Amino acid sequence: MKKHQKALLVAAVLAVSTFAFSGFGGSAAYAATPAAALQAESQMKQSSITELNNDTRVFKVDPQIEAKNVRFQNRYGFDVAGHLYLPKNFNDKKQYKAVVVSGPFGAVKEQSSGLYAQEMAKNGYVAVAFDPSMTGESSGTRRNMASPDIFTEDYSAAVDFVSNLKFVNPDKIGAIGICGLSGMALTAAANDTRIKAVATSAMYDMSDSIRNHYKGDYYTPEQREKVKEYLASMRDKEAKEGQGIRGYHELPVDDQGHVISKDTLFPDKLPDNADEVTKGFYDYYVGRAFHPRAINSNKLAWDSTTPYGFFNFTLMEHLDEISPRPVLIITGEKAHSKYFADAAYAKLKAPKQEIVVPGATHTDLYDQMDKIPFPDLVKFFDKALK
């Protein structure tokens, strides 16, 4: 396969264990703590807590863990949609530790981030899984647009929300980033000192991946100019049409110098010779964890001008400033993304820890309960937020 063809396949899926589970939600009914009572415990004006009446989560739901719909506003005025998970035997007169969770890139809170939040709640944490702005149920007239700045801000907005719940100890809040939202979680922690500890799983540095390609397969100066010209033409076309136009968020350039882009990430059916990385993404998003609001599940591309933000502003420039707050990096031995985790770990100052899960691929860390080291994740936050 030619180099640009390989890049095309990778670009199509980089955004983009097994539960015997199908359909949405499950049979759980949450009535133990009325949402109105929780709303009364919130001190954040631009927020709401309501019942989760239309449950479309696509992982195995634990009926002992209450979940509620939440909305809170970020600094830019976007309404961020989330699910609030409460510990077993929740008591609103107590104060709990909390974590905020998002990712992967192109997923929704009903998928992997919700699973991580539920597991943290099972271990005594108040947890919020949220959709980044302009995706899922979060607001934004321009849909499926990614921004390193706004997505980073969404983490701090989630901290605004949980830290203003009377049943959360504001001095004991952590953050978890999965896949492409890992860079935003780390970047948020670098500046938001309310985040006392941060963990990432199956991490991607989306700035590096979008600007420099997989494993630094950098553009030549001529190719980069072609990409910039393409992005400029897409901005002009969107301005003329008054609406977003889909396109790859990572743009391969072929041997003739042509920028390659499509409005879908996946074909309706993968070819028989599809590589294992593509199969892993496809099996998760289109198969076992399909959700109609997820960009990747719908095989859609992001807004075609998404690369602008990542070309202009890089993530994770100041990782050393997280110290002395601790960081945990989780990656898989067989994860194609492992080099991102290794690079971040090398840039971090102590205290830091990296866990390499034997035999685990990138997407194993989305939902495979026998691969995700939840006991280690809980132990990390228990110690960091004691």
Secondary structure by P-SEA (a helix, b strand, c coil): ccaaaaaaaaaaccccccccccccccccccccccaaaaaaacccccccccccccccccccccccbbbbbbbbccccccbbbbbbbbcccccccbbbbbbbbbcccccccccaaaaaaaaaaaaccbbbbbbccccccccccccccccaaaaaaaaaaaaaaaaacccccccbbbbbbcccaaaaaaaaaaccccccbbbbccccaaaaaaacccccccccaaaaaaaaaaaaaaaaaaaaacbbbbcccbbbbcccbbbbbccccccccccccccaaaaaaaaaccccccccccccccccccccccccccccccccccccccccbbbbbbbbccccaaaaaaaaaaaccccbbbbbccccccccccccccccaaaaaaaaaaaaac
